[in-house]
Amino acid sequence: VQLQASGGGLVQAGGSLRLSCTSSGSIASVDYMDWFRQAPGKQREYVGTILRTGMTNYADSVKGRFTISRDNAQKTVYLQMNNLKPEDTAIYYCRSSANTWGQGTLVTVSS
């Protein structure tokens, strides 16, 4: 199974983006899917998780601004990012509970 992240781009502070993580295989039985991010010169950090049940969990830094959802029919997990801040600038990665990583998509937030 491979994961492909997409949807990154350049956005002004306060704007929104929606990232997608599409799997080459079914995600219906995957226990959970995560999003991580890595800012320039920093370590990769946790963003959030969606469980197979649909329950979600978020890092404090994005709570209330980011929303993770999943569409099993489309084999895709989404990361809706609202009220973006310059400190959200990073490469965003998705990961499955099988520890498969997508290739990352760059999000740049200008002030």
Disulfide bonds with the S-S distance in Angstrom:
Cys21-Cys94 2.08
